Structure formats: structure tokens, C-alpha cells
Amino acid sequence: MEPFNPETSGCIICGGNNPIGLHLRFLPAPDGGVEAELTLDENWQGYAQLAHGGIVAGLMDDAMWHAIYRRTERWMVTAEIRVRYKRPVVIGQAVRVRAVIERLDGRLVHAVATILQSKDGGESILAEAHGRFLAAPGGFIGFRHSPE
């Protein structure tokens, strides 16, 4: 299977080939996972000046996928994601999204992600997600890269 290439991906979160996407780049984190920093603008809001909850969940879903791919080099699909919103993600304020694999469990990979914001010399957790991922079906990737 071809390796993941963010430059040619159409992903709304990380794809370089999506003209309206966030173009987020996930970098290796000290704990073996991944992380990225970003500031959302009004294009991603729900209520006035607050990021849409679906965008917040999508950021963490994508971060978990990248943590898994970085470690396993396997194409995965989300089987389940459980999100807990703790504080609002405010439009125009810098945040960091982090993800790490919790465990490999047979066919499932369990991962966790957080969205953090620096505040008063520390970090505050704005949202967290736990996800379970399965290997992508064989023809899935070809379908994604050659739409007809």
C-alpha cells in the first residue's frame, strides 16, 4: 500500500491538496505520539467566537490517526470515538492538539487525543477523545485516491 503523503491528501484537517482545509502538520511528540499547533479562525466556528464541536472532534480524530500511522505505518479507519468537551476552544487563540497510542489490542488500536491551551504558565485541557481504530479495508485506499 502506498505511504501516506500529506501533500497530495484531500483531508480537510491535514491535506495539502484541499484548498479549504486546515493544512495541519502533525510532528513527533516527546511521548512517542504526535502534536500540532494551530489557531482556528471564524471559518471553523459554531457559536460566535467558539470552534464548532465537530471541528474539535475532527482535529482529535485526525491526530489519533497520525499517531497510529507514525508508529505502525498502517492505514486505519475510526471505529469509535468518544469526545469530552471540557472548555470552549476559542476562535483566534492558539491551541495544541496531541495524540498517542494507548494500546494495540488485536485488530483494534486504542488512542487518546487532547486539545490543550497554554495558560498562566501551565496547560489547560479543552477537550479529550478516546478512539478505537481498525485496519482500512483493502480497496478503501484506492477508492479514496482515485475518485470517479
N, C-alpha and C positions, 0 to 999 in steps of 0.2 A: 504494500500500500504506500502511496506517495506520502512524504513527510508534510507536516503542516507548514504552510507558508503564509504568514500574516499579510504580506504584500499583495497576494492575489485573492485573499479571502474576502467574501462579501459580508462577513459577520457585522452586525450592527454595533457590537461592542469593540471588537479588536481588528476588524478587517480594514486593510489599507485600500481595498478596492470598492469600498462603499462610500459614495460621495456624501451621504448624510450621517455616517456613523461617527462614533467617538474616537476611532483610531487608537485605542488604548494599547499600550505595550506593557506586557507583564514581564518583570525581571525577576531573577532568582532572589529569594529572601534568605536571610541567615538561618532560618529554621528548616530549610530544605523545600519550602513551598515557593510561592510567587507573590509579588506585590506590584502595585501600580498606583501612581498618584494622579489625581485629576481634580478639576473644578468644573462642575456642571453649570451650564447656562440655561436661560429661560426655555430653550427648545426641549428640555428634559423635565419640565416642571409638571406637577399635578395641581395642587392648591398653590396660590400665589406665593412665590419665592421658596417653595419646597419641592424637592425632587419627587417625581412620581414613584409610587411604591413598586410598580412593575420594573422601572429602570433600576431601582435599588436592588431588587431581586435578580435582575438580569446581570448586573455587574458582578454579584457574588457567584451566580451560576457560571459565568464565563471564567472567573478567577479559579473556581474549583476545577473546571475542565483543564485550564492551563497548568495547574499544579499536577494534575494526574498525567497529562500528556508529557510534561517535562520529565517526570520520573519514569513513566512506563513506555512512552512513545506509542501508546495505543489510542486509537480513535474511540471515543466513548460518547454515549448519549445519556442525558439525565433521565433517571428512572423515577426519582423523587427528590423534591427539595422542600425543606421546611424553613421558613423565614420568621425571624423575630425582630420586629421593629422596636428599637428602644428609645431613640431620639430622632427628630427630623434631620434629614440631610438637606441643608440649606443651600439654595442656588447661590453661586458666586463664592462659596467658601471651599477651600482646598480640603480634600479628604484622601485617605489611602485605603485601598481595598487589598486584603491579604487572603491567601488560601493555602491550605496544607492538607495532605492526605492524612486521615486518621488511621485507616487500616485497609488492608486488602483482605477480602473475605470471599474466597472462591471466585465466582463470576462478578461479584459486586466490589466496587471501590467506594469507600466512605470518605468524604472530605468535609472540611469545615471552612467557612469564609467569614470575614468580618469587614465592616467598613468603619474606619477609625478617623478621628479628628484630633489634632493636637490642640491642647487647651491647658493653660496655666501650668506649663512645664511637664504635663503628662499627656496621656491619650485617653480619649473617651470613645467607648464603643457605641456607634449609632445604630448598627444593625448586625445581625449574625445569621448565618444559614448553615444548615446541615444538609448534605446531599448524598444520594446514592446514585452511582453511575454504572452502566453496563456497556460492554463492548458493542460498538456500532455494527448493525447487520452488514454482511458482505457487500451488497450492492449499494448501500447507503451513500458512501463517499462519492462513487462515480456519479450518482444521481445529483448530488449537491454541486459538483464541479462541471457538469455538462447539461444545463437545463435545456429542455426542448419545448 
